[in-house]
Amino acid sequence: MKRYLLWFAMAVLVMSLGLAAGCGKEQVAAPGGQLSAEEQARVEAERQRRLREAQLQEQQARSSQLREVFVNQDVHFDYDRYDLSAEAKQILNEKAAYMQKAPGLMVIVEGHCDERGSNAYNMALGEKRAKAAAAYLEAMGIGGNRLETVSYGEERPLVMGTSEEAYAANRRAHFVIK
Amino acid sequence: MPGSRRSILIIIVALVVFCQFSGLAAARVYIDVTQPFSRRLPLAIPEFQPLAGSPQDPVGADGAALLTKALSFTGLFDILNPKSFIGAPEPGKVNYAKWSKVGAELLIACSYQVNGDNLTMECRLYDVVDKRLLTGRRYDGVRGDLPMMMYRFADEVMLAITGERSVFSTQIAFVGSRQAEKGAIKEIYLMSFDGASLKKITSRGDITLYPAWSSDGKLLAYSSYLNRRPAIFVQALAGGSGKLVINKPGVNLTPVFQPNSTNLAVSMSHTGRTNIFLVDIAGHILKHLTNGWGIDVAPAFSPNGKQMAYVSDRGGSPQIYVMDLASGQQRRLTFGFKYCAAPDWSPRGDRIAFQAEIDGIFQICTIKPDGSGAQVLTGGYGAKEDPSWSPDGRLIAYAGRQTGRYQIYVMTSNGQSISRLTSLPGEQTDPAWSPRGVSRPLD
């Protein structure tokens, strides 16, 4: 084993000698010595770039997470109601903050109902829900021209089924980025 | 087919000899329509007989089956089992005692003659108790006309018994849904009164809802999405696609034709409140009708057009209200139910059908226009919604969910004889019964 290492060390020595003979002296870093100033700057720049990239990635992850929350977090309503609960207002505050940071964002607010009750009444009710959510966002300073409302009544349930949980999940204002 | 239909319209001949008797029909009241739980009339429909010289033909059995099915649909008759009969009547001759013995109070005797593709039918309705002929008709046509001949005679039977023709020339429009990538696609379909002869009449590829007929049966109004909101369309049954009537910002819902007019009452939200407006067929607003602060939807005119029932949440929950159109006066009609919706005014004018939540399940109810006499017609598991009266006011179609998905059912106006009309895939909702004499759109 030691013999192999010895042979290996010798081969390296011969190769480095050969290189030294064939090249200009100033381009050679002294073996085991300091990096040139240029080299140091390059390494530092690379480090900075990686750091920025990581920060950017983290930022993007955070903003896509925010976007995901914006799109996926619905505002919920009680049965046959279209007034906003404290929890609904809290969610809408976050939506307004997100929209303020992204001034170009255009949003469709969809109003939905659970399947109980009359289809026609629910279509009107879904609109009231969408309008209530949009009006709150406007009151929080979001321009009305950035908001569009649409009612789907009971036509587009999020969760199929006749459980209370399904009904509660379906009574919602949903936010779609245009 | 349309050609032969036209020919039968022209060729139908009421036999002169029968007409002499028909004047007597008014003498006895067979069905008291004001009596909600009247008993069924025992009716015998023996095997159809070939007329002298004509060979036996399957058309006899087919005709008897069609007539039996049509008349049992009305819920008025107890159609006796032919196995109990003692022979068949000879054409034109009736042994009343014999039919009385098997329990029949009414007898229908039909005879046929076939000659190649030509078919002649002679049909007579007898009162076995009073021992007399009530009505008779002779129909000349081709074999393919058999269903129409039978439906026409069934209407004659109803005219003789109730004083009014029935639903045998009617269609039911409804919403049929199928699942697609983006969710349910809903289109308007037509079927004949008994659920046969299905035809899809819209191809919007989107959510299409709330079909409603004009009084002459020539136009259908409905809502369908356009630019992300439900807009109002009107479509001629004669053909073509729907024409956009109105698409105001917000929602444009539940169009209904004013009686004998092409004006429509429509629920719209462009003012911020969801109110009912009267618009003309060009989409001009003629009148702002209701004034609820929240949701007013689903208008239904009284047959004379002077009043309108609708749904409003102005009292805190959805309830039926009635508006007098001349004075603008509005009053609440339904009390004691948590949630009421989908009113439809009987063509007789005496009752309003609606859906009401009872123990958490929607059931079909009727109420008098003065708010008295509420009746719950259905019960049990599975929501029942969107009642629609037949043009004679004797039957109510509705969407029921007894099988786990919505399908169209029909029952008598007192909630008896419930039968299912559709057995299609997907769901069928929101039936709208046509007026009488509606011809099918051409294929």
Interface residues (C-beta under 8 A of the other chain):
Chain A: D80 I108 R116 G117 S118 N119 A120 Y121 M123 A124 L125 E127 K128 E148 V150 S151 Y152 E155 R156
Chain B: G183 A184 K186 I207 L209 Y210 R228 R229 P230 G250 V251 L253 T254 S267 S269 T274 G294 I295 V297 A298 V311 D313 S317 P318 Y339 A341 A342 Q355 E357 F362 A383 E385 D386 T429 D430
